[in-house]
Each structure stands twice: as structure tokens, then as C-alpha cells.
Amino acid sequence: MKNRMKRFLMILAAAVTVFSAAAGEDLQEEEIAFGESGAVTEKDGWYFDEKGFLTGDNPGEAYLLEDEANGEWQYATGDLSIHITKFTEKTDKKKTLLYCVAEVYASERSPLFAIMTPEPETSPRPDGYHLVYPENLVKDFPVMLAVSDDYYGYRQFSRDSKGSTWPTGIIIRNGKILYTKTRDSSKKRSFPNLDTLAVYADGSMKTRICDELTAEEYLEEGAVQVFSFGPWLLRDGEANEEVMNPSDKKGVMAQPNPRAAIGMAEPFHYIVIVVGVPSDKYTGVKGSWLIEKLQEYGCTEALNLDGGGTACMLFNGKTIIQGKWDKQKRVLGSMIAFGKLESFE
């Protein structure tokens, strides 16, 4: 298959079961288009259900496709499905729009989690304080999909123009409170406004205003992760009107920039979008574009994550899209992750 590379991970030690001709005929009769309810689709001896999970008998325990030439990446096990598509579109201003959409079906056995640079147990700082290049973070913590997050590591030591330490936002990672200080929503908030997206053990997500709940209240609700950046994009299916029609026409969300966002279509069904601007020939997007694109994929909850040089998506240890390339690539202390690999510690 030209320009396509498939590798088998965690191959079963036992011999592969051979289908009888009759069984193969029965399966062929039952096959319908991928994505329809109850569908089973076959690809080169691998069988996937309607969500992209492996089902039935397969050559191994995990399917992996890395097709950079055609802009497609896929990973599937019995409890995790990742499918990434890279899009290149021409705009009316004769520039190119480049972005990746990752559609993820997770599960209780393989949920969304966070990877962070570790701190010694004796350190007064939480994990994620030390900043490294994203490729180095996934080298230390190998995962199948890693995406830049709210960039809280930078806010741990950054200061504003008056010399005051920035509030980090309410930060919870893997069930542990890291930071509790956020902005006051009753006052004018600087960017990022530190709105939150909470991820719960049942796979659901919920966006909120920055100080709507305390960190302790999030844990009491069952939140496992809380990301703080903002603004929120979708909440209970409704779009953020200030992002769709910003009053500040020169504000960050009103200007085309490299961006990253994550949203939920339903529990354990997530959409991650990263928009890259590798050169002057490319353009970024406004916040309203993110909302409309996430709605196209059925999202009802979504948060704007840190963009610019922070925005990046890595698949199987390799960067497949970056907000800005080379000299403007940023270091970070944590990432959103799916799919621990065998060497993960």
C-alpha cells in the first residue's frame, strides 16, 4: 500500500485464529459502512466497530497506521480508538489553512490522562514546573497521542507588567490538586481568562467560568482533570457569544492565530483540534472558527487551550503539527495524553 506504513504493536504470542470460509462469508454479508450503528468494518484483516475499537479476531492487540503523506494517523485497541486527519485548505486571502483533527473514543480502561515533568518528592513545587520540549516529555512518558494543554507550567513563575505573579488557575491533574488560585470573574479578566474544563471519571467534560467552583468542589464532583485557560467555547451545547462576536475586535480571540482546543461530543468521545502556522504562507484562525469546527463534530462542551508556539500534537512520539515551527517552538511542563505504551513508567 503506497505511502502507508502499518506496524503491529503487542503482537499476540498465540497463533492467529484462522477463519473458516463460511465464517468469512457470514462476516462479509454483515458488513455495512463505517460509522453506522452496529457497523463492523474490515481493513487488511483488522476488524473495527462503529467507534473504531478493535473487535472480533485480529492479527494483534493493536492497530497502528502512520500515513504522513496522506495526512492520516490511526491507532486502535479494544478500548481506545484514535483517528487523526490533517487538512490543508486555501483561504480567500490566498493563504493556506493547516490543521489536524483528532477524533478519540476513550474508555474507562483507557481514559484521558495527563503527563507532566516530575518533581522530586522533597520539592515544594508540583509536577509540571520544569519545562521541556514536548518531544522530550513523550520520550520520558511514551504515549500514543499527546496534545499541548493549558500551559500552566509557564504561569507558575511568570509575572505581569506590574511585577505581580499571574494566577495559575485551578489546576487538577490525574486526581490531584496542583493549584487553586484563579481570576475574579466579577472583574475584567486578562487573557487567558482561566475558564475551566473538567474531565470526570465517567468520561464526561464540563466547562465553567474561572471561579465557578473551587478546586476542592471539583474533586467532590468527581473531576479527575481540570484545565484552566479559556475562554470556554461551548457549554451545554451553547456557543460562547463573546467568542463568536467579540466586542474587542483586536482581542486575541478575534485575530487569526495558531490554536488548540478540546471538546466532548459525548462521554469518552473527544475532539482535539490543533491549527498550525509553519510559515508566512499559512494563516491561523479566529476563536469563532474553532467553535464552528467543534460543532461540526458534535461537541457540546469545549475549551480554548493555549495556542501560538505552544500548540502541538504528537502521535507515537513524533510531532505531526505545531503552532509555529523551529525557533518559536515552546517548552512545556504537561500535556493531555491518550494511550500508554509498554515502556511508559
PyMOL commands that set and color helices and strands:
alter all, ss='L'
color gray80, all
select helices_A, chain A and resi 21-30+68-70+134-140+152-155+215-221+241-244+252-254+287-296+326-328
alter helices_A, ss='H'
color red, helices_A
select strands_A, chain A and resi 5-6+41-43+46-48+63-67+72-76+81-90+96-105+113-116+143-148+171-173+176-179+195-200+205-208+223-229+232-235+238-239+259-266+269-276+301-305+312-315+318-322+334-340
alter strands_A, ss='S'
color yellow, strands_A
deselect
rebuild
show_as cartoon
